[in-house]
Amino acid sequence: MVPGMLLAMRTVQASYAGRRAAPTQIDFHVFTKDADTLTAWVQKHSGPCDRPASAPYYWVKTSNLTPTKVAGAEALSFDWGACTSSMLLHSTVFFMGPYIFELDWFTTDPTYASIAQETGQQMLASFRG
């Protein structure tokens, strides 16, 4: 785990359990809250691909920052890129008490993109404030 990350979980088909990466996956993370706004938090933890290993960045190439709501609370959705591929990942972050919750999803197979997005949206809708 990276500095500031308190919990990491992932959802994949059972056939991918125990493997490092699946072609489609949904991840859930809990971070310490170290910024006053979601935009400031994402900016604080975004950086370049050529960052030093000691830099506490979580995302690179962030784009499409869009305000939204999760469990009645302010949230921020955004896309980000992977340094080693052209894969696009999608994240939603929101404050919950002294923590920041983040749910992201990606797929390397475009035929699963709508299913992954729908599942991610259902998981976000299941949060209660």
Beta strands, then each sheet from edge to edge (+ up, - down):
strand 1: 5-11
strand 2: 24-32
strand 3: 60-70
strand 4: 73-81
strand 5: 88-96
strand 6: 99-107
sheet 1: 1+ 2- 6+ 5- 4+ 3-
end
